[in-house]
Amino acid sequence: MKSILLKNISVILIFFVVISLSAIASGNTVSGFVKDKETGETLVGSSVYFLNTNYGTRTNKSGFYSIVNIPDGEYTIQVTYLGYSTYKEKIKIKNNQSIRKNIELTPSKVEGEEIIVTAEREVEKRQISISKVEVPVQQLKEIKIGGEADLFRALQYLPGILTSSQISSGLYIRGGSPDQNLILLDGSIVYNPTHVFGFFSTFNTDAVKDVELIKGGFNSEFGGRLSSVLQITQKDGNRNDYQGNVSIGVISSRASVEGPIGRGSFFVGGRRTYLDLIKTFLEEDPESPIPDFGFYDLNAKITQNITENDIVSLSGFLTSDNFDFAGSGMDFNMDVGNQLGAFKWTHVFGDNLFSNVNASYTRYASGFVGEQSDFYTSFQNSIEDYTILNNYEWFFNDHLTLKFGLQTTKREFDIEQNFSGEKDSTSASTDAAITNINIKDWNHSAYFQANYMLNDLTSIQLGLRADYWNLKDAFTYDPRIAFRYQLFEDVALKFGWGIYHQNLRLLTDQNFSFFDTWLPSDSTVPISKSIHYIFSIETQPVKGYDFNFDVYYKTLDGISEMNRFALEGTTAKDVFYIGKGYTYGFELFAQKKYGKFTGWAGYAYGYIISEFDEINKGNEFNPKYDRRNDFKLVMNYQINEKWNISSSFVFQSGQPYTGATSRVRIDLPGQTFGNSKIVNSELYALRLPPSHQLNLSGSYTFKIYDFPSIVSLDLYNVYNHRDIWFRYYRTVEDETTVEDILLLPIIPSLSFEIQFK
């Protein structure tokens, strides 16, 4: 099998080399980078095209563009991007000329809305983006809780994205669980993107430049996950001047600094809670101690232009959560964290061939150590990921763009469990209470994708991804196809289909994400598989307002649920139930990106069905995160240069829960007491009341000694509607009562931010 793998990879490598050597542009070519004039930061997704022609494109994740095979003549090149003045320049091209043109855009509070929308429409004809959502980072920052802008919280306000509760930042996208989402930070995988038991995401919005979410039907460039892709691009930093930012909030504070260094720039940003610091000034009751809790995250990046065609960057990402409690004869500590380091080399071979190499190390670990009456317990688990990825993007001609690449990943899984009672596990009297598992796995991948514009109305995208999974000693092949047809000037039809495989599985609790444990699919379980079918209509019924209608159907085979009755295990089958499922539904999404008034409204109607032989007597059921109706509304209004107000509202069908049919208590002869047991009804057959919430925020911008400053006031859960977190049955008294654990009430918060330039 390995020899077959090496042969296949060798053929692909030879093919790539031939392509690289032959990638010499024919005809006239214009290429370069689009940057912010004030900071030198590259701009992702800028529209670059020649007026009154069919020649145009968008900048990629590195801010690079290439327009090839341009006929001789005189043209006006136009570049647009949200929040920037439109750039126009006349250029003459002839005699197979190759022009490197780096373009700088000037930030502007007044955008040419009509120009930007027209540019996007022209460029979109050449590209196919199925179920892709792009929300400007500035709009995401306006959605806050406790004074904190949170990336995942903002994404939860998009239709088709569900959560297990209002206090969870996990993303359940079109029926897929959070472990089925591929989360990439500058192209590197992040395995646990949450703080505070899942309440906040780990991504500091000050460090984020661009966010792109693909809810389904993603292309062959991405693999290893069943449901969706979330790409987050970090800031490179200001290349022209030093600047900083400090923000103080109710829950945490954050700070960042950036500026020029060498032939490039740097950015460092951090965020930290301060409950543990405040606690040192409080008097504690020994009988009722206050636990220590805190989290922090740190982003750092340095970027250098080695030559005109070579850019290298080093980036780091560090997060940590820690919870300590000591009192009442019990001590315990819980900790969880991410460590990520990456090296990226971007190279422009010529005017029409672009590549990047990304080598990264990622580690996610969580653990628990407890002691009560000199009895010690501990649980530690981690996953380490070593990945090297080489991507190519070839702008072959004005109709055809090719993408291809190779990826190799080594993962190491460690689980250490000690329930022996001994602090030193090596001195324990029995091995039965100690588990030490170490698993190593390799994954090798190759992909190829062609995006071809058949004519002015029709485009097609074909792709294939191949993976070899070492632990399973198995190949998987994932064909993908997408089709776009411009029905009318403002109406486009899209269709996407694809096969997706996932080798990783996650042991987790939907309400509590502290002990998430990743495991690979071994010989005892199949590799998970999904097939996506998506039909989409995209239109602009009113000037400045985009409207999308998506219908989807997705199959899920070989998916897993945690076996809560497994006390120990050494294989995946020991700790997982393996089953299948399917999801289907439709989504309506209206969005306004430009102008003083921005925001979106979305509605989704969907079904999620799961089936496991060992669960619910083998009958189909709706999992806890299934919500039939999902309505979201986000609005932001810039009153003037000083005042800004925003609001968000959500209404969802209630979550399924398992009811009870009766209560049983067994007493021995002569006893009048005993333990009661609830007899459950059908699994998740009942539903909680609908969930709904309104949030408001306002901000005022001013200056302190010429330093721009912002004061923000946020109201979470304005009308104080406390949704039900979960429902249980209380059996202490003779009469059984139904008890509800409620979520957060109204929470006002105030934050202050100052920028140093």
VEXPAKE-749849 format. One line per 2 residues: their letters; for each residue x, y, z of C-alpha. Coordinates in steps of 0.2 Angstrom, whole numbers. Each point is the difference from the previous one (the first is absolute). Layout:
a> X:Y:Z | ...
This chain:
mk> 0:0:0 | 14:12:4
si> 9:-3:-16 | -17:4:-9
ll> -1:16:10 | 18:5:-4
kn> -3:-3:-19 | -15:10:0
is> 8:15:9 | 15:-2:-12
vi> -11:2:-15 | -9:15:8
li> 17:8:4 | 6:-2:-18
ff> -16:8:-6 | 2:15:11
vv> 18:2:-5 | -5:0:-18
is> -13:12:3 | 12:12:10
ls> 12:0:-14 | -13:3:-14
ai> -9:13:10 | 7:15:-11
as> -14:12:-4 | -5:2:-18
gn> -8:16:-5 | -1:16:11
tv> 0:-2:19 | -3:11:14
sg> 3:-6:18 | 5:6:17
fv> -6:3:18 | -13:11:6
kd> 4:9:17 | -6:13:12
ke> 9:16:-4 | 1:5:18
tg> 6:-16:8 | 7:-10:-14
et> -12:-15:5 | -5:-11:-15
lv> -19:0:-3 | -8:-17:-2
gs> -15:-1:-13 | 3:17:-9
sv> -9:1:-17 | 12:4:-14
yf> -6:1:-18 | 1:10:-16
ln> -15:11:-3 | -12:-4:-14
tn> 8:-17:-2 | -2:-18:6
yg> 18:0:8 | 1:0:19
tr> 3:-10:15 | 1:1:19
tn> 16:1:11 | 3:-17:9
ks> 4:-3:18 | 17:8:-2
gf> -7:16:-9 | 7:-6:-17
ys> -9:2:-17 | 4:-5:-18
iv> -9:4:-16 | 6:-9:-15
ni> -2:-1:-19 | -5:18:-1
pd> -1:6:-18 | 10:15:-6
ge> -8:16:4 | -3:14:12
yt> -10:-4:16 | -6:8:16
iq> 4:-11:15 | -11:1:15
vt> 2:-6:17 | -13:0:14
yl> -1:-6:18 | -12:4:14
gy> 5:15:10 | 12:6:-13
st> 0:13:-14 | -2:-7:-17
yk> 16:-1:-10 | 1:4:-19
ek> 14:1:-12 | 2:-1:-19
ik> 13:-12:-6 | 6:-5:-18
ik> 5:-18:-3 | 8:-7:-16
nn> 12:-13:-7 | -2:-13:13
qs> 4:12:14 | 2:-6:18
ir> -4:14:13 | 2:-2:18
kn> -12:13:8 | -1:1:19
ie> -15:11:4 | -3:10:16
lt> -18:5:6 | -4:14:11
ps> -11:-3:15 | -16:10:-1
kv> -16:1:10 | -11:3:-15
eg> 1:-14:-12 | -6:0:-18
ee> -14:-13:4 | -6:-1:-18
ii> 18:-2:-7 | 4:-14:13
vt> -16:-10:-4 | 3:1:-18
ae> 18:-5:1 | -5:-15:11
re> -13:-5:-12 | 12:0:-15
ve> 13:-10:10 | -12:-13:6
kr> -4:-5:-17 | 17:-8:-1
qi> 0:-8:17 | -11:-13:8
si> -3:1:18 | -13:-12:7
sk> -8:4:17 | 14:12:4
ve> -3:15:12 | 11:15:1
vp> -4:12:14 | 12:15:2
vq> 10:-1:16 | -6:17:5
ql> -18:-6:0 | 5:-15:10
ke> 8:11:13 | -17:8:4
ik> -8:-16:6 | 6:0:19
ig> -4:-9:16 | 7:7:17
ge> 9:13:-10 | 9:-13:-10
ad> -1:-2:-19 | 1:-18:-4
lf> 3:-8:-17 | -10:-16:3
ra> -14:9:9 | -2:11:-15
lq> 0:-15:-12 | -14:-8:10
yl> -11:14:-6 | 1:-7:-18
pg> -15:-11:-6 | 4:-19:1
il> 12:2:14 | -6:-7:16
ts> 7:-2:18 | -4:-12:14
sq> -4:15:11 | 1:19:1
is> 16:-2:11 | 9:-11:-13
sg> 11:6:-14 | 0:-17:-8
ly> -6:1:-18 | -12:-13:-7
ir> -1:4:-18 | -14:-8:-11
gg> -1:-15:12 | 18:-3:2
sp> 8:0:18 | 15:12:4
dq> 13:-14:-3 | -6:0:-18
nl> 6:18:-3 | 17:3:-7
il> 6:15:9 | 16:8:-8
ld> 10:15:7 | 12:6:-14
gs> -2:-18:-8 | 4:-9:16
iv> -12:-11:10 | -7:5:17
yn> -8:-14:9 | -8:8:15
pt> -6:18:-4 | -9:4:16
hv> 2:8:17 | -10:-2:16
fg> -7:-17:-2 | -5:5:-18
ff> -7:17:5 | 12:11:-11
st> 11:-4:-15 | 19:1:1
fn> 1:13:-14 | 4:18:5
td> -9:10:-13 | 14:14:1
av> 12:-13:-8 | -12:-5:-14
kd> 1:7:-18 | -13:-11:-9
ve> -13:-13:3 | -7:-12:-12
li> -13:-14:4 | -5:-14:-13
kg> -16:-8:7 | 1:-15:-12
gf> 6:-6:-17 | 18:7:3
ns> 12:-4:-14 | 14:-13:-1
ef> 13:11:8 | -7:-4:17
gg> -2:-17:8 | -1:-11:16
rl> -17:7:5 | -18:-3:-4
ss> -9:16:2 | 8:17:-2
vl> 15:10:-2 | 4:16:10
qi> 16:10:-6 | 7:13:11
tq> 14:12:-6 | 10:9:13
kd> 7:17:-2 | 18:2:-6
gn> 2:17:9 | 3:18:-5
rn> 14:2:-12 | 1:19:0
dy> -2:5:18 | -1:-6:18
qg> -17:-1:8 | -8:-8:15
nv> -17:-4:8 | -6:-3:17
si> -18:-5:6 | -7:-2:17
gv> -16:-10:2 | -11:-8:14
is> 6:-18:-4 | 18:3:-7
sr> 12:13:-7 | 10:-1:-16
as> 15:9:-7 | 9:0:-17
ve> 15:8:-8 | 6:0:-18
gp> 13:8:-11 | 13:-1:-13
ig> 16:-11:3 | 13:-4:-13
rg> -8:-2:-17 | -17:-4:7
sf> -11:2:16 | -5:-8:16
fv> -15:-2:10 | -2:-6:18
gg> -17:0:9 | -6:-8:16
rr> -16:-1:11 | -2:-5:18
ty> -13:-2:13 | 3:7:18
ld> -11:-9:12 | 15:-8:8
li> 8:17:2 | -16:8:8
kt> -1:-15:11 | 16:4:9
fl> -8:16:7 | -16:-9:6
ee> -2:-8:17 | -5:-18:-1
dp> -11:-10:10 | 10:-17:4
es> -17:-9:0 | -5:7:-17
pi> 16:3:-10 | 0:9:-17
pd> 8:-10:-14 | 14:7:-10
fg> -4:1:-18 | 8:9:-15
fy> 5:-1:-18 | 11:8:-12
dl> 5:0:-18 | 14:7:-10
na> 3:3:-19 | 17:4:-7
ki> 5:2:-18 | 15:6:-9
tq> 0:2:-19 | 15:4:-12
ni> 2:4:-18 | 16:-10:-5
te> -1:5:-18 | -14:7:-11
nd> -6:-17:-3 | 3:-8:17
iv> -9:3:16 | 3:-10:16
sl> -9:1:17 | 1:-7:17
sg> -15:-1:11 | -5:-6:17
fl> -16:-3:9 | -2:-5:18
ts> -15:-2:11 | -3:-6:18
dn> -14:-3:12 | 2:-4:18
fd> -12:-4:14 | 6:-3:18
fa> -11:-4:15 | 6:-4:18
gs> -12:-3:14 | -12:-11:9
gm> 13:-14:1 | 2:0:-19
df> 13:7:-12 | -1:0:-19
nm> 7:8:-15 | -6:0:-18
dv> 10:8:-14 | -1:0:-19
gn> 10:9:-14 | 6:1:-18
ql> 17:3:-6 | 3:4:-19
ga> 16:5:-9 | 1:2:-19
fk> 12:5:-13 | -7:5:-17
wt> 10:4:-16 | -10:9:-14
hv> 9:-1:-17 | -6:8:-17
fg> 8:-11:-14 | -6:12:-14
dn> -14:11:-4 | -12:-14:0
lf> 6:-14:13 | -1:3:18
sn> 4:-12:14 | 2:-1:19
vn> 8:-13:12 | -6:-1:17
as> 8:-10:14 | -9:0:17
yt> 0:-8:17 | -16:0:10
ry> -3:-8:17 | -17:0:9
as> 0:-7:18 | -12:-1:15
gf> 1:-8:17 | -7:-2:17
vg> 9:-3:17 | -10:-3:16
eq> 3:-5:18 | -12:-4:14
sd> 4:-8:16 | 17:-5:-7
fy> -8:-9:-15 | 8:7:-16
ts> -8:-1:-17 | 6:7:-17
fq> -4:1:-18 | 11:7:-14
ns> -2:0:-19 | 8:8:-14
ie> 1:0:-19 | 16:6:-9
dy> -1:4:-19 | 15:3:-11
ti> -5:5:-18 | 9:6:-15
ln> -11:7:-14 | 5:6:-18
ny> -14:8:-10 | 1:7:-18
ew> -12:12:-9 | 3:1:-19
ff> -10:14:-9 | 2:-10:-17
nd> -10:13:-10 | -15:11:1
hl> -12:-15:0 | 9:-13:11
tl> 8:0:17 | 8:-15:7
kf> 4:-4:19 | 9:-15:6
gl> 11:-6:15 | 7:-13:11
qt> -1:-2:19 | 8:-11:13
tk> -6:-1:18 | 6:-10:15
re> -11:0:15 | 4:-7:17
fd> -14:-4:13 | 4:-2:18
ie> -12:-5:14 | 5:-2:18
qn> -12:-5:13 | 3:-4:18
fs> -14:-5:12 | 11:-10:12
ge> 0:12:14 | 19:2:0
kd> 8:16:-5 | 14:-9:-8
st> -8:-12:-12 | 16:-10:-1
sa> -2:-6:18 | -18:-5:-2
st> -5:-17:5 | -10:-4:-15
da> 1:3:-18 | -19:-1:-2
ai> -3:18:5 | 14:7:-11
tn> -1:3:-19 | 14:6:-11
in> -5:1:-18 | 12:7:-14
ik> -5:-1:-18 | 9:6:-15
dw> -8:3:-17 | 5:7:-17
nh> -11:8:-13 | 6:4:-18
sa> -11:10:-12 | 1:7:-17
yf> -13:10:-9 | -4:8:-17
qa> -13:12:-5 | -5:9:-16
ny> -11:15:-2 | -5:3:-18
ml> -11:14:-7 | -9:-8:-14
nd> -8:17:-6 | -6:16:7
lt> -14:-9:9 | 6:-17:5
si> 14:-6:11 | 5:-17:6
ql> 12:-6:14 | 7:-18:1
gl> 10:-6:13 | 7:-17:8
ra> 9:-3:16 | 9:-16:5
dy> 5:-5:18 | 10:-14:7
wn> -3:-4:18 | 14:-10:8
lk> -8:-7:15 | -15:-7:-10
da> 12:-4:-15 | -14:7:-11
ft> -2:12:-15 | -15:12:-1
yd> -5:9:-16 | -10:16:0
pr> -7:7:-16 | -8:17:0
ia> -10:10:-13 | -8:17:0
fr> -9:9:-14 | -6:18:-2
yq> -12:8:-13 | -4:18:-1
lf> -19:-1:-4 | -2:19:0
ed> 11:15:3 | -4:-1:19
va> -5:-18:2 | 13:-15:1
lk> -4:-18:2 | 13:-12:8
fg> 1:-18:4 | 13:-9:10
wg> 3:-19:3 | 14:-8:9
iy> 7:-15:10 | 9:3:17
hq> 9:-11:12 | 6:3:18
nl> 11:-12:10 | 0:10:16
rl> -13:-3:14 | -3:11:15
lt> -5:-6:18 | -10:14:7
dq> -15:6:9 | -12:12:-9
nf> -2:11:16 | 18:0:6
sf> 15:1:-11 | 14:-2:13
fd> 5:-18:-3 | -1:-1:-19
tw> 11:-15:-5 | 4:-3:-18
lp> 3:-17:-7 | 4:-7:-17
sd> -11:-14:-9 | 9:-16:3
st> -3:-17:-8 | -15:-3:11
vp> -11:15:-7 | -2:7:-18
is> 5:16:-6 | -14:13:0
ks> -8:5:-16 | -12:13:-6
ih> -8:5:-17 | -6:18:-2
yi> -13:5:-13 | -3:19:-1
fs> -10:11:-11 | 1:19:2
ie> -8:16:-7 | 9:16:2
tq> -8:17:-5 | 0:18:4
pv> -19:4:0 | 3:18:7
kg> 15:11:-4 | 14:-4:14
yd> -9:-15:7 | 6:-17:-3
fn> -13:-15:1 | 5:-18:1
fd> -11:-16:0 | 8:-16:3
vy> -7:-18:1 | 11:-14:6
yk> 0:-18:4 | 14:-9:8
tl> 3:-18:5 | 11:-6:15
dg> 7:-17:1 | 12:-7:13
is> -3:14:12 | 2:-2:19
em> -7:3:17 | 9:-2:16
nr> -4:-16:10 | -4:7:17
fa> 1:-18:8 | 17:-4:-6
le> 11:0:15 | 16:-4:-9
gt> 6:-4:-18 | 14:-2:-11
ta> -8:1:-17 | -12:13:-8
kd> -14:-13:0 | 1:-1:19
vf> -4:18:3 | -11:5:-15
yi> -17:-6:-7 | 1:0:-19
gk> -15:5:-10 | -7:11:-14
gy> -11:14:-4 | -6:13:-12
ty> -5:19:0 | -10:10:-12
gf> -8:17:0 | 1:18:-8
el> 7:17:4 | -5:18:-4
fa> 13:13:2 | -1:19:-3
qk> 15:10:2 | 6:18:-1
ky> 18:3:1 | 3:18:-5
gk> -6:17:6 | -5:7:17
ft> -13:-13:3 | 7:-18:-1
gw> -5:-17:6 | -10:-15:-5
ag> -15:-11:3 | -1:-18:-2
ya> -12:-15:2 | 3:-18:0
yg> -11:-15:0 | 8:-17:2
yi> 0:-18:6 | 14:-10:9
is> -3:-18:1 | 12:-13:8
ef> 0:-19:2 | 10:-11:11
de> -3:-18:4 | 4:2:18
in> -10:16:3 | -19:2:1
kg> -2:-18:-4 | 7:2:-17
ne> -14:13:-5 | 4:16:-9
fn> 0:16:11 | 4:18:0
pk> 15:5:9 | 1:13:14
yd> 6:14:-12 | -14:-2:-12
rr> -11:15:-2 | -13:0:-13
nd> -2:19:-2 | 14:13:1
fk> -2:18:-2 | 14:13:1
lv> 1:19:-1 | 15:11:1
mn> 0:19:-3 | 13:13:2
yq> -2:19:-3 | 14:13:-1
in> -9:16:5 | 15:11:-2
ek> 19:-1:2 | -2:-1:19
wn> -16:-10:3 | -4:-18:-5
is> -14:-12:6 | -3:-18:-4
ss> -12:-14:5 | -2:-19:-2
fv> -15:-11:2 | -2:-18:-1
fq> -16:-12:1 | 2:-18:-1
sg> -11:-16:3 | 3:-8:16
qp> 13:-14:2 | -5:-18:1
yt> 1:-8:17 | -4:-17:8
ga> -15:-1:10 | -6:-12:14
ts> -14:-13:0 | 1:-5:18
rv> 10:-1:16 | 5:-16:8
ri> 7:-3:18 | 5:-17:7
dl> -1:-2:19 | 6:-15:10
pg> -12:-8:12 | -2:11:16
qt> 8:15:-9 | -9:17:-3
fg> 14:7:-11 | 9:-4:-16
ns> 7:8:-16 | -12:5:-13
ki> 3:-2:-18 | -8:9:-15
vn> -6:-10:-14 | 3:10:-16
se> -11:2:-14 | 5:-1:-18
ly> 17:8:-3 | -1:19:-4
al> -18:-2:-4 | -6:16:9
rl> 5:18:-3 | 4:14:12
pp> -9:17:-3 | 7:11:-14
sh> 16:10:3 | 1:18:-3
ql> 11:15:5 | 3:18:-5
nl> 17:9:3 | 4:19:-2
sg> 16:9:-1 | 6:18:-3
sy> 17:8:-1 | 7:18:0
tf> 16:4:-8 | 10:15:6
ki> 18:5:3 | 11:1:15
yd> 16:11:-3 | -2:-5:-19
fp> -2:-18:4 | -16:-8:-8
si> -10:-7:14 | -17:-10:1
vs> -12:-2:14 | -13:-14:-2
ld> -15:-5:9 | -8:-18:-3
ly> -16:-7:6 | -1:-19:-1
nv> -17:-8:1 | -9:17:0
yn> -17:-6:6 | 7:-13:12
hr> -7:-15:-8 | 9:-15:8
di> 0:-15:-11 | 1:-17:7
wf> 17:-8:-1 | -6:-17:5
ry> -15:-9:9 | 1:-14:13
yr> -11:-9:12 | 2:3:18
tv> -4:-16:10 | 5:5:18
ed> -18:2:6 | -15:-12:-2
et> -6:10:-15 | 11:1:-15
tv> 2:18:-6 | 7:7:-16
ed> 15:12:2 | 7:12:-12
il> 18:7:0 | -1:17:-8
ll> 13:9:-10 | 7:18:2
pi> -12:15:5 | 3:18:-6
ip> 18:5:1 | 5:18:-3
sl> 19:3:-4 | 11:14:-3
sf> 17:0:-9 | 13:13:-5
ei> 12:0:-14 | 15:11:-5
qf> 11:0:-15 | 18:6:0
k> 8:6:-16
